[in-house]
Amino acid sequence: MSEESTYLLVEDHPDIAMMICDYFEERNCVVDYAADGVTGLHLAASNDFDAIILDLMLPGMDGLELCRKLRNDAAKDTPILMLTARDTLDDKIAGLDAGADDYMVKPFEIAELDARLRAMSRRAKGQIVQETLRVADLTVDTGTLEVSRAGTVLTLTPIGMKLLMHLMKASPRVVTRRALEREVWGDIVPDSDALRSHLYNLRKIIDRPFEKPLLHTIAGAGYRLVDLDES
């Protein structure tokens, strides 16, 4: 790797932890390690990492609770990749709802974990030109990353934010599934449920509490963000 990366690994299985630490340290990365959720939350909240590798099942505090506390209480937006043995759509949605950006199902290939972490870090470090995006009563300040609809401030995950900004910039045009996947993951898409999970989560935040839906699925074509009454 051309640039030293710093990662936090929160994993209670010693063999998996050793494999991950050895792999990344051989590549000149710095890896901090915690074997339980409470220690992991303290390290994640008090330090700046390029990304966090977070196991779902942990002693003391599970990965979902750690993720929620880091996002809501500590207000940290460090990219989080969640490791889980559970691969149902509901389990993935629960992780995204808690604030995770990506997930991998155990067992996994260490080279793919490396690629996903590097991609997450690059996206998180990307430069954002400040502007205000608006579709109907939904607005995004790309400088402060504040999202609001009808005066209500909304909280999105980093991937949810990327999807929303891409859809808003394209509005009212339809954006294909592949274009959205490329915007978030490049050419390494987690699985067929990944985009659906994130869009489900995004729709739940920006549409469900309000009278009029803005995010629409166009069968066979993709997705568009638009007020149909104004289009």
Contacts in CASP RR format, 6 or more apart in sequence:
PFRMAT RR
TARGET T0000
AUTHOR 0000-0000-0000
METHOD contacts of the structure
MODEL  1
MSEESTYLLVEDHPDIAMMICDYFEERNCVVDYAADGVTGLHLAASNDFD
AIILDLMLPGMDGLELCRKLRNDAAKDTPILMLTARDTLDDKIAGLDAGA
DDYMVKPFEIAELDARLRAMSRRAKGQIVQETLRVADLTVDTGTLEVSRA
GTVLTLTPIGMKLLMHLMKASPRVVTRRALEREVWGDIVPDSDALRSHLY
NLRKIIDRPFEKPLLHTIAGAGYRLVDLDES
1 27 0 8 1.000
1 28 0 8 1.000
1 29 0 8 1.000
1 118 0 8 1.000
4 28 0 8 1.000
4 29 0 8 1.000
4 30 0 8 1.000
5 24 0 8 1.000
5 29 0 8 1.000
5 30 0 8 1.000
5 50 0 8 1.000
5 51 0 8 1.000
5 117 0 8 1.000
5 118 0 8 1.000
5 121 0 8 1.000
6 29 0 8 1.000
6 30 0 8 1.000
6 31 0 8 1.000
6 32 0 8 1.000
6 48 0 8 1.000
6 49 0 8 1.000
6 50 0 8 1.000
7 24 0 8 1.000
7 29 0 8 1.000
7 30 0 8 1.000
7 31 0 8 1.000
7 32 0 8 1.000
7 49 0 8 1.000
7 50 0 8 1.000
7 51 0 8 1.000
7 52 0 8 1.000
7 53 0 8 1.000
7 117 0 8 1.000
8 31 0 8 1.000
8 32 0 8 1.000
8 33 0 8 1.000
8 34 0 8 1.000
8 40 0 8 1.000
8 43 0 8 1.000
8 44 0 8 1.000
8 47 0 8 1.000
8 49 0 8 1.000
8 51 0 8 1.000
8 52 0 8 1.000
8 53 0 8 1.000
8 78 0 8 1.000
9 17 0 8 1.000
9 20 0 8 1.000
9 21 0 8 1.000
9 31 0 8 1.000
9 32 0 8 1.000
9 33 0 8 1.000
9 34 0 8 1.000
9 52 0 8 1.000
9 53 0 8 1.000
10 33 0 8 1.000
10 34 0 8 1.000
10 35 0 8 1.000
10 36 0 8 1.000
10 37 0 8 1.000
10 39 0 8 1.000
10 40 0 8 1.000
10 43 0 8 1.000
10 44 0 8 1.000
10 52 0 8 1.000
10 53 0 8 1.000
10 54 0 8 1.000
10 55 0 8 1.000
10 58 0 8 1.000
10 63 0 8 1.000
10 66 0 8 1.000
11 17 0 8 1.000
11 20 0 8 1.000
11 33 0 8 1.000
11 35 0 8 1.000
11 53 0 8 1.000
11 55 0 8 1.000
11 58 0 8 1.000
11 83 0 8 1.000
12 35 0 8 1.000
12 36 0 8 1.000
12 55 0 8 1.000
12 57 0 8 1.000
12 58 0 8 1.000
12 59 0 8 1.000
13 55 0 8 1.000
14 35 0 8 1.000
16 55 0 8 1.000
16 83 0 8 1.000
16 106 0 8 1.000
17 33 0 8 1.000
17 35 0 8 1.000
19 110 0 8 1.000
20 31 0 8 1.000
20 53 0 8 1.000
20 110 0 8 1.000
20 113 0 8 1.000
21 31 0 8 1.000
21 33 0 8 1.000
23 110 0 8 1.000
23 114 0 8 1.000
24 31 0 8 1.000
24 114 0 8 1.000
25 31 0 8 1.000
27 114 0 8 1.000
32 43 0 8 1.000
32 47 0 8 1.000
32 49 0 8 1.000
34 40 0 8 1.000
34 42 0 8 1.000
34 43 0 8 1.000
35 59 0 8 1.000
36 58 0 8 1.000
36 59 0 8 1.000
36 60 0 8 1.000
36 61 0 8 1.000
37 58 0 8 1.000
37 59 0 8 1.000
37 60 0 8 1.000
37 61 0 8 1.000
37 62 0 8 1.000
37 63 0 8 1.000
37 66 0 8 1.000
38 60 0 8 1.000
38 61 0 8 1.000
40 66 0 8 1.000
41 61 0 8 1.000
41 66 0 8 1.000
41 69 0 8 1.000
41 70 0 8 1.000
41 74 0 8 1.000
44 52 0 8 1.000
44 66 0 8 1.000
44 70 0 8 1.000
44 74 0 8 1.000
44 76 0 8 1.000
44 78 0 8 1.000
45 69 0 8 1.000
45 70 0 8 1.000
45 73 0 8 1.000
45 74 0 8 1.000
45 76 0 8 1.000
48 78 0 8 1.000
49 78 0 8 1.000
50 78 0 8 1.000
50 79 0 8 1.000
50 117 0 8 1.000
50 120 0 8 1.000
50 121 0 8 1.000
50 124 0 8 1.000
51 78 0 8 1.000
51 79 0 8 1.000
51 80 0 8 1.000
51 81 0 8 1.000
51 117 0 8 1.000
51 120 0 8 1.000
51 121 0 8 1.000
51 124 0 8 1.000
52 70 0 8 1.000
52 78 0 8 1.000
52 79 0 8 1.000
52 80 0 8 1.000
52 81 0 8 1.000
53 81 0 8 1.000
53 83 0 8 1.000
53 113 0 8 1.000
53 117 0 8 1.000
54 63 0 8 1.000
54 66 0 8 1.000
54 67 0 8 1.000
54 80 0 8 1.000
54 81 0 8 1.000
54 82 0 8 1.000
54 83 0 8 1.000
54 100 0 8 1.000
55 63 0 8 1.000
55 82 0 8 1.000
55 83 0 8 1.000
55 84 0 8 1.000
56 62 0 8 1.000
56 63 0 8 1.000
56 64 0 8 1.000
56 82 0 8 1.000
56 83 0 8 1.000
56 84 0 8 1.000
56 85 0 8 1.000
56 86 0 8 1.000
56 91 0 8 1.000
56 95 0 8 1.000
57 63 0 8 1.000
57 84 0 8 1.000
57 85 0 8 1.000
58 66 0 8 1.000
61 69 0 8 1.000
63 82 0 8 1.000
63 98 0 8 1.000
64 94 0 8 1.000
64 95 0 8 1.000
64 98 0 8 1.000
65 98 0 8 1.000
67 80 0 8 1.000
67 82 0 8 1.000
67 95 0 8 1.000
67 98 0 8 1.000
67 99 0 8 1.000
67 100 0 8 1.000
68 98 0 8 1.000
68 99 0 8 1.000
70 76 0 8 1.000
70 78 0 8 1.000
70 80 0 8 1.000
71 77 0 8 1.000
71 98 0 8 1.000
71 99 0 8 1.000
71 155 0 8 1.000
71 157 0 8 1.000
72 155 0 8 1.000
77 124 0 8 1.000
77 158 0 8 1.000
78 124 0 8 1.000
79 101 0 8 1.000
79 102 0 8 1.000
79 117 0 8 1.000
79 120 0 8 1.000
79 121 0 8 1.000
79 123 0 8 1.000
79 124 0 8 1.000
79 158 0 8 1.000
80 99 0 8 1.000
80 100 0 8 1.000
80 101 0 8 1.000
80 102 0 8 1.000
81 100 0 8 1.000
81 101 0 8 1.000
81 102 0 8 1.000
81 103 0 8 1.000
81 104 0 8 1.000
81 113 0 8 1.000
81 116 0 8 1.000
81 117 0 8 1.000
81 120 0 8 1.000
82 95 0 8 1.000
82 100 0 8 1.000
82 102 0 8 1.000
82 103 0 8 1.000
82 104 0 8 1.000
83 103 0 8 1.000
83 104 0 8 1.000
83 106 0 8 1.000
83 108 0 8 1.000
84 91 0 8 1.000
84 103 0 8 1.000
84 104 0 8 1.000
84 105 0 8 1.000
84 106 0 8 1.000
85 105 0 8 1.000
85 106 0 8 1.000
86 105 0 8 1.000
87 105 0 8 1.000
89 193 0 8 1.000
89 196 0 8 1.000
89 197 0 8 1.000
92 103 0 8 1.000
92 193 0 8 1.000
92 194 0 8 1.000
92 197 0 8 1.000
93 197 0 8 1.000
93 200 0 8 1.000
93 201 0 8 1.000
95 103 0 8 1.000
96 103 0 8 1.000
96 157 0 8 1.000
96 159 0 8 1.000
96 197 0 8 1.000
96 198 0 8 1.000
96 201 0 8 1.000
97 201 0 8 1.000
99 157 0 8 1.000
100 157 0 8 1.000
101 120 0 8 1.000
101 157 0 8 1.000
101 158 0 8 1.000
101 159 0 8 1.000
102 116 0 8 1.000
102 120 0 8 1.000
102 159 0 8 1.000
102 185 0 8 1.000
102 190 0 8 1.000
102 194 0 8 1.000
103 190 0 8 1.000
104 112 0 8 1.000
104 113 0 8 1.000
104 116 0 8 1.000
104 190 0 8 1.000
112 188 0 8 1.000
115 188 0 8 1.000
116 185 0 8 1.000
116 188 0 8 1.000
116 190 0 8 1.000
119 185 0 8 1.000
119 186 0 8 1.000
119 188 0 8 1.000
123 158 0 8 1.000
123 162 0 8 1.000
123 184 0 8 1.000
124 158 0 8 1.000
128 142 0 8 1.000
128 143 0 8 1.000
128 145 0 8 1.000
129 142 0 8 1.000
130 141 0 8 1.000
130 142 0 8 1.000
130 143 0 8 1.000
131 142 0 8 1.000
131 143 0 8 1.000
132 139 0 8 1.000
132 140 0 8 1.000
132 141 0 8 1.000
132 142 0 8 1.000
133 139 0 8 1.000
133 140 0 8 1.000
133 142 0 8 1.000
133 165 0 8 1.000
133 168 0 8 1.000
133 169 0 8 1.000
134 140 0 8 1.000
134 168 0 8 1.000
135 168 0 8 1.000
135 171 0 8 1.000
135 214 0 8 1.000
135 225 0 8 1.000
135 226 0 8 1.000
135 227 0 8 1.000
136 212 0 8 1.000
136 214 0 8 1.000
136 227 0 8 1.000
136 230 0 8 1.000
137 149 0 8 1.000
137 150 0 8 1.000
137 151 0 8 1.000
137 210 0 8 1.000
138 147 0 8 1.000
138 148 0 8 1.000
138 149 0 8 1.000
138 168 0 8 1.000
138 206 0 8 1.000
138 214 0 8 1.000
138 225 0 8 1.000
139 147 0 8 1.000
139 148 0 8 1.000
139 149 0 8 1.000
140 146 0 8 1.000
140 147 0 8 1.000
140 161 0 8 1.000
140 164 0 8 1.000
140 165 0 8 1.000
140 168 0 8 1.000
141 147 0 8 1.000
142 165 0 8 1.000
145 161 0 8 1.000
146 153 0 8 1.000
147 153 0 8 1.000
147 154 0 8 1.000
147 155 0 8 1.000
147 156 0 8 1.000
147 161 0 8 1.000
147 164 0 8 1.000
147 206 0 8 1.000
148 154 0 8 1.000
149 206 0 8 1.000
149 210 0 8 1.000
150 210 0 8 1.000
152 209 0 8 1.000
154 205 0 8 1.000
154 206 0 8 1.000
155 205 0 8 1.000
156 164 0 8 1.000
156 202 0 8 1.000
156 205 0 8 1.000
157 198 0 8 1.000
157 201 0 8 1.000
159 184 0 8 1.000
159 198 0 8 1.000
160 198 0 8 1.000
160 201 0 8 1.000
160 202 0 8 1.000
162 183 0 8 1.000
162 184 0 8 1.000
163 180 0 8 1.000
163 183 0 8 1.000
163 184 0 8 1.000
163 198 0 8 1.000
163 199 0 8 1.000
163 202 0 8 1.000
164 202 0 8 1.000
164 206 0 8 1.000
164 225 0 8 1.000
166 175 0 8 1.000
166 179 0 8 1.000
166 180 0 8 1.000
166 183 0 8 1.000
167 175 0 8 1.000
167 180 0 8 1.000
167 215 0 8 1.000
167 223 0 8 1.000
167 224 0 8 1.000
167 225 0 8 1.000
168 225 0 8 1.000
170 224 0 8 1.000
170 225 0 8 1.000
171 224 0 8 1.000
171 225 0 8 1.000
171 226 0 8 1.000
172 224 0 8 1.000
172 225 0 8 1.000
172 226 0 8 1.000
172 231 0 8 1.000
173 224 0 8 1.000
174 218 0 8 1.000
174 221 0 8 1.000
174 222 0 8 1.000
174 223 0 8 1.000
174 224 0 8 1.000
175 222 0 8 1.000
175 223 0 8 1.000
175 224 0 8 1.000
176 221 0 8 1.000
176 222 0 8 1.000
177 195 0 8 1.000
177 222 0 8 1.000
177 223 0 8 1.000
180 195 0 8 1.000
180 199 0 8 1.000
180 222 0 8 1.000
180 223 0 8 1.000
181 189 0 8 1.000
181 194 0 8 1.000
181 195 0 8 1.000
184 195 0 8 1.000
184 198 0 8 1.000
185 194 0 8 1.000
189 195 0 8 1.000
199 215 0 8 1.000
199 223 0 8 1.000
202 215 0 8 1.000
203 213 0 8 1.000
203 215 0 8 1.000
206 214 0 8 1.000
206 215 0 8 1.000
207 213 0 8 1.000
207 214 0 8 1.000
207 215 0 8 1.000
212 227 0 8 1.000
212 229 0 8 1.000
214 225 0 8 1.000
214 226 0 8 1.000
214 227 0 8 1.000
215 223 0 8 1.000
215 224 0 8 1.000
215 225 0 8 1.000
216 223 0 8 1.000
216 224 0 8 1.000
216 225 0 8 1.000
216 226 0 8 1.000
216 228 0 8 1.000
217 223 0 8 1.000
218 224 0 8 1.000
END
